Amino acid sequence: MLLKDLISSLSFNKVIGDINDIDVSGIGSLKAAKENEISFAAGHKYLKQLIDTKACAVIMDYESLKSELPSKVKFIILDSKNSYLSFAQATQIFKNFIDEKNKIDYNDIRKNFQNRYYIGATSKKGENTVIYPGVYIGEGSSIGDNCRIMSNVNIGNKVNIGNNVLIYPNVTIYDDSKIGNNCIIHAGAVIGSDGFGFARGKSGYVKIIHTGYAELEDNVEIGANTTIDRGAVDFTKIGAGTKIDNLVQVAHNVIIGKNCVIAAQTGIAGSTEIGDNVTIGGQVGIAGHIEVGNNVMIAAQSGISGNIKDGEILSGSPAFPIKEWRNSVVLFKKLPELYKKLKEISKTKD
């Protein structure tokens, strides 16, 4: 791919250097990029790697870094105020370019895969949808156009899947689940399994039969081995544009808003509602039956036990405002020293 074609597809503030007819083969890290690859500088932390990089061009926020750069650099500067977004867009352009270059003839694949999967007599699939060997699709299900369903995926009865959905191997989608358009579900994920609901009786626990469903709205991405439980009687919903990492547990009746990001090993207990544009770090535990507002940020390993208002930034377990948490950490580190001083004061009084 020519660098000038990439540049024309993106909005850079300025381009510093002579792009000529440079042919770019891919994207690499500052450390590992080859001379025919572009790279991305995340900030001052990577300044040494930036100066030493072999990449032919680097996406960066030039205004914030120019005072620390040498007067002459070996690479072309692609200046962007939102360099991370430009990097993300560049990866998509490269993927599309490579996919087009290595275009697969899915018509041929469809012929080879014929009768190597099972689809219920009352189920239907859309145009240009490819289903790999070993897939099972139950009765009354609907799969949209341009989907790709890889090997050993199990799709239950009355499942509704939109257009342009990519489902990786070994995913299980239980009965009645709804998957919107342009969703990506990674290997081993489970959508619509029973929630953890039991009532205690005299002779033990009685299972609550979950009759609800799980729903992913449009443009949702679910990481590998993540579990989204069905609602007990209503639904569990993941809002449009939300991205969920690997190994996340979303319990029954949880509602997650639009454009949220949730990192690995987070657990969200039942009937909790999370607003839009919420960022949740890794290994966060969120109690059930609470409300988390919009534009909230929760640091990794936090424990959330109560409602959170819009725009709060929290850390710790139990979590509280991050500025207070940082001050508390500083004091916690000083406890041995303070304890020593208290002992000395106590001795002088004696």
N, C-alpha and C positions, 0 to 999 in steps of 0.2 A: 504494500500500500504506500502510495506517495505521501510524504509528510504534508505537502501543500493541500492534499485532498482532506486529510484529517483536520488540518487547521481551518479549512473552509467550512467544515461541518460543526465546528465549535465556536464559541464566542470568547475570544481572548482580548484583554485590554490592549495588549501589544505583543508583537513577536520581535525578539531581538536576535539578529543573526541571519545568515544567508541560507534560506531553505533549499534553493536550487531544485534539483530533481532527486532529493534524498528519498531512498526507498526504505520504509520502516517495516520490520518483520514482526514486531510485537511490543509488549510492555514488560519492563523488568524493574526490580528494586534498584535503588541507587547503588547498592553494593554489587549486585550481580548483573546489572544490565550490560548488554553487549553494545558494540558501536552502531549497530543498526536497529537499536531499540530505544523507545522513549521511556522516561521515568517520571517520578512524582516526588516532590520535596514537601514533607508535611510541616516543616517549620525549623526553628533555630536548633532544635535537638539534633537534627540530621545534617548540620552545616558541613562537618568534615566529610561525610559521605557524599554530599552534594559537590563539594570542590573536587573530590577524587573520582567521581563517577565517569564511566566510559560511555554513558548514554549519549545519543546524538542530540536529544532534546529533552528538556525537563519542564514539566508543568509546576508552577510555583506562584506564590504571592510575592512577586518581585519587589514591590514597594516595602514590604516588611523585612526583606532579606538583603536588599542591595547594598546597604551600608557595611555588611559583613563579607560581601563577596569580593574577590579580586577584581581589578579593573578589566581583565580579560579572562574569559572562561572558554572552555573547549566545546561547550554545548550551546545549542540554541535555546533561548529562554522563551517559554510560553507563559506569559504573565496573565494570571487570573485572580481576581479578588476572592473568589470561592474556588480555590484550587482543588479541594477535595471533590467538589461536585464535577469540575471539569475532568478530573481523573476518572470518576465513575462513568461519565458520559463517553470518555475515550475508550474505556474497556468495552462498553456496549458496541461502539462503532467497530472496534477490532473483531469482536465476536461475530457481528453480522458479516464483516468482510471475510473472515475465515470460513464461516458457515456457507457463504455463497461460493467461495473458492473450492471448498470440499463438499459441494452440494450432493446430498444423498438422493437417490431415486427411490422415493417412498412407494411408488407404484410397484416397483420390482420387489421391495420388501413385503408389501401387502400380499403379493402373490405367494411368496415363500412362506409367509406366516399363516396363510389361509388354513383354517380348521385346526390350528395349533393352540387355540385359546377357546374358552367357552363364553358365550354371551346368551343370556336368556331369550326365549322366543318373543317375549313382550318388551324387551329392551331395544334401544336403537342407538346408533352412533352416527355422527355427522360426517360431512365430506372431509376428505384428506386427513382423517384421523387414523393413526397407526397404533395397532394393538400388538404387543410382542407376545411370544409364546408363553404359555403358563398362566396367563391372566384369566381370572374368573369374574364374570359380571352376572349378577343375579337378575331377577325378574323386575320388570317395570322401571328400569333405570334408563337414564338419558344422558348421552355423552355428546358434547357439541362438536363444532368443526375444528379442524387443525389441532387436535389434541395428540399427545404422544403418551402412551401408557406402557411402561416397561415391564419386564418379566416378573412373574409371581406377585403381581398386584391383585388384591382381592377387593372387589367392589360389591357391596351387598344389594339388597332389593330397594327399589324406589329411591335410588340415589340420583341426584341431579347435578351434572357437571357441565360447566359453561364452555365457551370457546377458548382455544389457545392455551389449554391447560397442559402442564408437563408434570407427570407423576413418575418418580423414580422407582426402582425395584423394591419389592417386599413391603410396599405400603398397604395398609388395610383401611378401607373406608366402610364403616358400618351402615346398616339400613337407614334410610330416610335422610342421610346427610346431604347438604347442599354446598357445592363448590362453585364460586363465581368465575368470571372470565379472567384469563391471564394469570392464574394462580400457579405456583410451583410448590410441589410437595416432595421433600427429599426422602431418601431411602429409610425404611423402617418406621416411618411416622404412622400413628394410629389416629384416625378421625372418627369420633362418634361412639367410642367405647362407653360402657356403663360407668357412671360416677360412683364414688365411694360412699354409698348410702346404706346404712343398716339401722334398724330399730332394735333396742335391747328388749328381749322377752324373758320369761321365767326360765326357759330352757336354753337360752343363748340368743344370738343375733339373728334377726329376720331381715332378709335382703329386701330393699326397696326396688321394685322394678322400675327402670328408667324408660319412660315412654316418649320423652322429648327427642330432640335432634341436635346436631352440630352444624353450624353454618360458617363458611369462609366467604366473605364478600370479595369483590373484584381486587385483583393485584396483590393478593396476600401471598407471602412465602413462609413455608413451614419447614424448619430444620429437621435433620435426621433424628429419628428416635424420639421425637416430641409426641406428646399425647394430648389430644383435645377431647375431653369427655362430652357425651351428649347431655342435654338437660334432663332433669328428673321428670318434669311434666311439661316444661316449656322448651327453651333452647339455650344453647351456648353459642355465642357469636363472636367472631373475630372481624373487626371493622376493615373497611377498604384501605389498602395500602400498607397495612401492618406487616412487619417482618419479625418472625420469631425464630430464634436460634435453635441449635440442637439441644436435646435432653431437657425440654421445658414441659412442665405439667400444668395444664389448664383444666380445672375441675368443673363439675356440672354447674350449669346456670351462670357461669361467668360471662360477662359482656365486656369486651375490649374494644375501645374506640378506633378511630381512623388514624393511620400514619403513626402508629406506635412502634417502638423497637424494644425487644425483650431479649436479653442475653442468656447464655446457656445456664442450665441447672436452676433456673427460677421456678418456684412453685406458687401457684395462685389457687387458694382454697375456694370452695363453692360459693356461688351467689354474690361474688364481689363484682363491682362495676368499675371499670377503668375508663377514663375520659380519652380525648383525642390528643395526639402529639405527646404522648408520655414516653419517657426513656427509662428503662429499668436495667440496671447492671446485672452481672452474673451472680448466681447463688442468692438471690433475694427471696425471702419468704413473705408471702402476703396472706394475712388471715382472711377468713371467710366473712361474708355478709357486711362488707365495708364498701365505702365509695372513695375512689381516687380521682381527683379533679383533672382538668385539662392542663397540658404543658407542665406536668410534674416531672422532676428528675429524681431518681432513687439510686444511690450509689451501691456498688457491689456489696454483697453479704449483709445487707440491711434487713431488719425485721420490721414489718409493717403490721401493727395491731389495731389501728384505728383509722378513721376517715382522714383524708388529706385534701386540703383546699387547693384551688387552682394556683399553678405557678410555683409551688413550694419545691425546694431542693433539700433532700433529706439524706442522712447517713446514720449508721449505727444500728444496734439491736438492743433494746427497742429504738427505732429511728427517731431522730429529732433534727431540727434545722442544721444544715451542714456547717455553718459558721460556729455555732455553739458546740457542735461535735468536735471540730478541729481544736477549739480552745480546751475542751475536756481532755482530748488526747494529749495535749501539751502538759496539762496538769497531772494526768495519770502517769506520765513518764517521770514527773518530779516527785511522785509519792515516796519512793525510798529515801530521797534526800530530805523531804519534809518530815518523814517519820524519824529519821536520825536526829534532826534538830529538836523535835519534840521530846525525844528521849533525853537529850542533853539538857533541855530546859527542866524536865522532870527531875533529873539528878541534882541540878543546882538548887531546886526548891527543897529537896530532901536534905 
